[in-house]
Amino acid sequence: MNFSLSGNLFKGIGIATIGALVLSPDTLFMRWSEMDAWSMLTWRGFEMGLMLILFSSCFGIYRKNFKKVFSRVGIWIILSQILSSIFFTYGVAETSVSLILFCLATSPIFASIFSIFILKEKTTSSTWITAFFALIGVGISVANGENVLNAPQGSVFIGTVCGIGAAATLGLSLVFLRSKPDIPAMTVTGLSSFGYGIIGLFIVSPDLLFKGDIIAISLSGLIILPISFACLTFATRYTQASNIGLLMLLETSLGPFWVWLGTNETPNIYMIVGGVIVIFSLAWYILVDQIKISFSK
């Protein structure tokens, strides 16, 4: 067993850290846009889709494997990512950012559960222990979810369903991506972005599409989302997925902080306690997974 960090591992962790940090203020810009869910979905979808397709066209390996995006698994990835984005965006528009991000952080648990059925992998006791405590954390966050200063006055129940739905479908897409690593992740995500952008365009009221701060939502769609996703995608070449999952907890931790600074949306003590339980449960789970991988080498 070797606990030394190679140059590639340092590189992977560094790239993933940049990606997670760039992504962390995403929900703040969503709040600043003051747009409804379908307007945000439309702008973010088309803008992120455009940037990711342009990025992926610059790399020969992505151009070579482009047709694989339209395989059966590729279509499932697109559909699951479309659903995840719809759930996430609607949830953010409906209720507290903290609640949605804490729910979204449970996606590795859903990925582990889906891998039982799709990849025929055996689950471990650590998965179920983490799922138990993560659900307790989410439950505590929801318990007093209405009392959040300056949060949208929507339904906490609908927001929670959206957060869990986003986590589940994100976990599903990650398992499908893992099952077919030759499918270009950046390309397939670019196409799924166009997909939910089109759905948003069909649903949004025309008079609402340009109502709000277009610059704020465009900074999210053109810069934050594509750069963070590109960094996280490239990081998988140099470090384990468990490392990336651990670093992604930065978004879960920092996202509510940025929103609090920028809009004074203040999570209550229940959300803070529940969020801490979720974050520490997942950090423990990912570290246990990494230790198992290290011992197996």
C-alpha positions in Angstrom: 0.0 0.0 0.0 1.4 3.4 -1.0 0.0 6.6 0.6 2.4 8.9 -1.3 0.9 11.4 -3.7 2.1 11.2 -7.2 2.4 14.3 -9.5 -0.7 13.2 -11.4 -2.7 12.8 -8.1 -1.7 16.4 -7.1 -2.6 17.6 -10.6 -6.0 15.8 -10.4 -6.8 17.1 -6.9 -5.7 20.6 -8.0 -7.9 20.6 -11.1 -10.9 19.2 -9.2 -10.5 21.8 -6.4 -10.6 24.6 -9.0 -13.7 23.1 -10.5 -15.5 22.8 -7.2 -14.5 26.4 -6.2 -15.6 27.8 -9.5 -18.9 26.0 -9.2 -19.6 27.0 -5.6 -21.1 30.5 -6.3 -23.4 29.1 -9.1 -26.6 29.3 -6.9 -25.7 32.8 -5.9 -25.9 33.9 -9.6 -29.1 32.0 -10.0 -30.5 34.1 -7.1 -29.1 37.3 -8.5 -30.8 36.6 -11.8 -34.2 36.9 -10.1 -35.7 34.6 -12.9 -38.3 31.9 -12.6 -37.2 28.3 -12.9 -38.0 27.8 -16.6 -36.2 31.0 -17.7 -33.1 30.0 -15.7 -33.3 26.5 -17.2 -33.5 27.9 -20.8 -30.6 30.4 -20.4 -28.3 27.9 -18.5 -29.2 25.1 -20.9 -28.4 26.8 -24.2 -25.4 28.7 -22.8 -23.7 25.7 -21.1 -24.6 23.4 -24.0 -22.9 25.8 -26.5 -19.7 26.1 -24.4 -19.3 22.4 -23.7 -19.9 21.5 -27.4 -17.3 24.0 -28.4 -14.9 22.7 -25.7 -15.4 19.1 -26.7 -14.9 19.9 -30.4 -11.3 20.9 -29.6 -10.3 17.4 -28.6 -9.8 14.6 -31.1 -10.9 11.9 -28.6 -14.3 13.6 -28.2 -14.7 14.0 -31.9 -13.8 10.4 -32.5 -16.3 9.0 -30.0 -19.1 11.5 -30.9 -21.4 8.8 -32.3 -21.3 6.9 -29.1 -23.3 9.7 -27.5 -26.3 8.4 -29.4 -26.0 4.8 -28.1 -28.6 3.4 -25.8 -26.5 4.2 -22.7 -25.8 7.7 -24.1 -29.5 8.4 -24.5 -30.1 7.3 -20.9 -27.3 9.7 -19.7 -28.8 12.6 -21.6 -32.3 11.9 -20.2 -31.1 11.5 -16.6 -29.0 14.7 -16.8 -32.0 16.6 -18.2 -34.1 15.4 -15.3 -31.4 16.3 -12.8 -31.1 19.8 -14.1 -34.9 20.4 -14.2 -35.2 19.1 -10.6 -32.2 21.2 -9.4 -33.3 24.5 -11.1 -36.9 24.2 -10.0 -35.9 23.3 -6.5 -33.6 26.4 -6.2 -36.5 28.6 -7.5 -38.9 27.0 -5.0 -37.0 26.9 -1.7 -33.7 27.5 0.2 -30.4 26.9 -1.6 -29.0 25.2 1.5 -31.8 22.6 1.5 -31.3 21.8 -2.2 -27.5 21.6 -2.0 -27.6 19.3 1.1 -30.0 17.0 -0.8 -27.9 17.1 -3.9 -24.8 16.1 -1.9 -26.4 12.7 -1.4 -25.9 11.8 -5.1 -22.9 9.5 -4.4 -25.2 7.3 -2.2 -27.7 7.0 -5.1 -24.9 6.2 -7.4 -23.8 3.4 -5.2 -27.3 2.0 -5.0 -27.9 2.3 -8.8 -24.6 0.5 -9.4 -26.0 -2.6 -7.7 -28.5 -3.0 -10.4 -26.7 -1.5 -13.4 -23.1 -2.5 -12.8 -23.9 -5.6 -10.7 -21.6 -4.3 -8.0 -22.0 -5.4 -4.4 -22.8 -2.7 -1.9 -21.1 -2.4 1.4 -22.3 -1.7 4.9 -20.7 1.8 4.8 -23.1 2.7 1.9 -26.2 1.9 4.0 -24.8 3.5 7.2 -24.0 6.7 5.2 -27.5 6.6 3.6 -29.1 6.3 7.0 -27.2 9.3 8.5 -27.6 11.4 5.3 -31.3 10.9 5.3 -31.4 11.9 9.0 -29.5 15.1 8.1 -31.9 15.9 5.2 -34.8 15.2 7.5 -33.5 17.6 10.1 -32.9 20.3 7.4 -36.5 19.9 6.2 -38.0 19.9 9.8 -38.1 23.7 10.0 -37.5 24.5 6.3 -40.1 27.3 6.1 -38.2 29.5 8.6 -35.3 30.6 6.3 -34.7 34.4 6.1 -35.0 35.8 2.5 -35.6 32.4 0.9 -38.3 31.9 -1.8 -41.7 31.4 -0.2 -42.4 28.2 -2.1 -43.2 24.7 -0.9 -40.4 23.1 1.2 -41.9 19.7 0.4 -41.7 20.3 -3.3 -38.2 21.7 -2.9 -37.1 18.6 -1.0 -38.6 16.3 -3.6 -36.7 18.3 -6.3 -33.5 18.1 -4.3 -33.7 14.4 -3.8 -34.8 13.9 -7.4 -31.8 15.9 -8.6 -29.5 13.8 -6.5 -31.0 10.5 -7.7 -30.9 11.4 -11.4 -27.4 12.8 -11.1 -26.3 9.6 -9.4 -27.9 7.6 -12.2 -26.1 9.5 -14.9 -22.8 9.0 -13.1 -23.3 5.3 -13.0 -24.2 5.2 -16.7 -21.1 7.2 -17.5 -19.0 4.8 -15.5 -20.6 1.8 -17.3 -19.4 3.2 -20.7 -16.2 5.3 -20.1 -15.7 5.7 -23.9 -18.8 7.9 -24.1 -17.4 11.5 -24.1 -18.8 13.1 -20.9 -18.3 16.7 -22.0 -20.2 16.1 -25.3 -23.1 14.2 -23.8 -23.5 16.8 -21.1 -23.4 19.6 -23.7 -26.2 17.8 -25.6 -28.3 17.2 -22.4 -27.9 21.0 -21.6 -29.4 21.8 -25.0 -32.1 19.3 -24.2 -33.3 21.0 -21.0 -32.8 24.4 -22.6 -35.3 23.4 -25.3 -37.7 22.1 -22.7 -37.4 25.3 -20.7 -38.0 27.4 -23.9 -41.2 25.5 -24.7 -42.6 26.0 -21.1 -41.4 29.5 -20.2 -43.8 32.4 -20.8 -42.2 34.6 -23.5 -42.6 37.8 -21.4 -40.7 36.2 -18.5 -37.7 34.9 -20.6 -36.0 38.3 -20.6 -37.3 39.4 -17.2 -34.5 39.4 -14.7 -30.7 39.9 -14.7 -29.5 38.2 -17.9 -25.9 39.0 -17.1 -26.0 37.1 -13.8 -27.6 34.0 -15.4 -25.2 34.2 -18.4 -22.2 34.3 -16.1 -23.5 31.1 -14.7 -24.3 29.5 -18.0 -21.3 30.7 -20.1 -18.5 30.7 -17.4 -19.2 29.0 -14.1 -20.9 25.8 -15.3 -18.7 25.0 -18.4 -15.4 25.8 -16.6 -16.3 23.8 -13.5 -17.5 20.8 -15.5 -14.5 20.8 -17.7 -12.2 20.9 -14.7 -14.0 18.1 -13.0 -14.1 16.0 -16.2 -10.4 16.4 -16.8 -9.6 15.7 -13.1 -11.0 12.1 -13.5 -7.9 11.4 -15.7 -5.5 12.0 -12.8 -7.3 11.0 -9.6 -10.0 8.7 -8.2 -13.6 9.6 -8.3 -13.7 9.4 -4.5 -11.3 12.3 -4.3 -13.5 14.4 -6.7 -16.6 13.5 -4.7 -14.9 14.7 -1.5 -13.9 18.0 -3.1 -17.4 18.5 -4.5 -18.5 18.8 -0.8 -16.8 22.3 -1.1 -19.8 23.4 -3.2 -22.2 22.0 -0.6 -20.4 23.9 2.1 -19.6 27.1 0.3 -22.8 27.5 -1.8 -25.0 28.5 1.1 -22.3 30.8 2.4 -22.0 32.7 -0.9 -25.8 33.0 -1.1 -25.9 34.3 2.5 -23.3 36.9 1.7 -24.9 38.0 -1.6 -28.6 37.9 -0.7 -28.8 37.5 3.1 -30.6 34.2 2.6 -29.9 32.7 6.1 -30.4 29.0 6.8 -31.8 28.3 10.3 -30.1 26.1 12.9 -32.0 23.0 11.8 -30.6 23.3 8.2 -27.1 24.0 9.5 -27.1 20.9 11.8 -28.7 18.8 9.1 -26.2 20.0 6.5 -23.3 19.2 8.8 -24.6 15.7 9.3 -24.9 15.2 5.6 -21.5 16.6 4.8 -19.6 14.6 7.5 -21.5 11.4 6.6 -20.5 11.7 3.0 -16.9 12.7 3.8 -16.6 9.6 6.0 -18.1 7.4 3.2 -15.8 8.7 0.5 -12.7 8.4 2.8 -13.6 4.8 3.7 -14.0 4.1 0.0 -10.6 5.6 -0.7 -8.9 3.6 2.1 -10.4 0.4 0.7 -9.1 1.2 -2.8 -5.6 2.0 -1.3 -5.5 -1.4 0.6 -6.6 -3.2 -2.6 -3.5 -2.0 -4.4 
